[in-house]
Amino acid sequence: MNYQNTLAFAQEQDQQDPLRYFKERFYAPQVNKQDAIYFCGNSLGLQPKSAQMYIDNEMYKWANLAVEGHFKGNEPWFNYHELLAGGAARVVGAKPEEVVIMNQLTVNLHLMLVSFYRPEGKRYKIITEAGAFPSDQYALETQTRFHGYNPDEAVIELAPREGEHTLRTEDILQSIKDNAEELALVMMGGINYYTGQVFDMEAITKAGHEAGAVVGFDLAHAAGNIPVKLHDWDVDFAVWCTYKYLNSGPGGTSGVFVHERHANNPDLPRFAGWWGHDAKERFKMRKGFMPMPGAEGWQVSNGQILPMAVHRASLEIFDEAGIENMRLKSEKLTGYLEYLIDDVHAGNEVMEMITPRDPKARGAQISILVKKDAKLLFNKLMEAGIIVDYREPNVIRVAPTPLYNSFEEVYRFSEILHECLQK
Ligand SMILES: *Cc1c(COP(=O)(O)O)cnc(C)c1O
C-alpha cells in the first residue's frame, strides 16, 4: 500500500473504510474533557454501548424471576453459555462444540494443563516462548513443580537470537525437533504480548505433533485481533481472555477450545465440577461424574451470567463486522502506523520498533522500544490524550484496533509523538 504522511490521506482512508461506523458503537474514554485516542485495546477493549442493555436484561430477570431465571423466561441461565459458543467459535475458527466460555484465562489455562500436560517417563518437558506473559510463566512453573519436576529443567524457554527481538519460526521448529524425545507439551502465546509477534501456530502444531507432543496456545492477544483456525490447524487446546481485543469488560470471562478429537473423550483426565456434568443428569445430584461431550465437559462452576452478557454484546459486533474484514483494515491501519513512525522518525536513534515488519507476523500492535526516558515519553503521550501502554523496562505498546480506531487517529498520534520527542 502507498501511504502518505498527510491528514487528507488519512481522512480519505477513513471515508473508504467499510468498518468506520463501528466506532460509534463504543464509548470513547475522555482525557482533558475530550475523546482520547485509545490505542490500548490490547489491554482493555472499549465498552460496547450495547453491553448495558444485555446486562440490564439479566438484572431484570434476576429481579423478577430470581431463582426461576435458571430455567424460565427468555434465555434461561442454565444454558446461557450456549448462546456464546457460536460467536466465539467463529472468532477462533472452531466448531461451536469445541468452545466453551467460562471462568478467567489463567484459571482455564490451569484446567487445560491438568488435562493436557501429562508427563510420563522421559516425556515431561514443555516448550514455551521466553518472556511469555508472567501468568503463563507461573502456570507452567507451578504445574511442572506439581508433577514433581524442577521447572528450570522441565520448561524450555525459546529466546530470540543474539541481537534480535523476535523468534524465528525455523528456530522454534528446530527446537521442537531437537527435544522430540522428551517433549510432552508445546505451550505458547498465539501472539507475544510484549513484542506483538504472531507465532506460526499451524507450523508449530504440526511440528509438535510430529514430535509426539500436545500443542496448546494462549490466545489472549490473538483472539479478536487476527483470524485463527484452531480446528483446521489441529491445535489440541487453547485459552483466551475476552477483555482485550474482544471488548468484554474488566476481569471479563474467558474462552476455552478443546479439539473435538479430545473433547468427546470422557476418559481424558480433568478437574471436574457439576457444570461439566451431563446436563440431563445435573440436577439429580448423584454420585459419579459423567462429562458432557465437547468443551462444555470442562465447565466447573455455574455460569457467570453478567460477564457473559457483556461478552454476548461484543460477539454480536464481531459477527456483524466479520473477523476477516477486521483483519483487512487492521493490516492497513497498523501498516500506516509503522509507515508514519518510520517517516517522522527516520534516523531517530531513540526509538526502535521491535514488532515484526511483516504484516502477517503481527496483529494490531506495534511495540516501540524507547532507549532514553521511555517513561517520560509515555507520560507526555498520556497527557496529550493518547492512551497507550507502558511495559517494563522500556517498551511502549501502541495498538490501533480496526473496530474503533481510524486512520486519522493514527495520523494524529504520529503528530503528537513527534511533538513529544521534540520537547
Ligand atoms: C492478559 C494476559 C493474561 C491475563 O490473565 P488473566 O487470567 O486474564 O488475568 C494471561 N496471559 C496472557 C498471555 C495475557 O496476555
The ligand as an ORCA input file, in Angstrom:
! r2SCAN-3c Opt
* xyz 0 1
  C      -3.624    -10.635     29.529
  C      -2.972    -11.946     29.627
  C      -3.184    -12.782     30.738
  C      -4.040    -12.332     31.910
  O      -4.541    -13.411     32.606
  P      -5.904    -13.311     33.444
  O      -6.077    -14.670     33.966
  O      -6.974    -12.889     32.468
  O      -5.722    -12.286     34.491
  C      -2.571    -14.016     30.745
  N      -1.785    -14.438     29.723
  C      -1.566    -13.658     28.636
  C      -0.705    -14.157     27.520
  C      -2.116    -12.388     28.572
  O      -1.870    -11.598     27.523
*
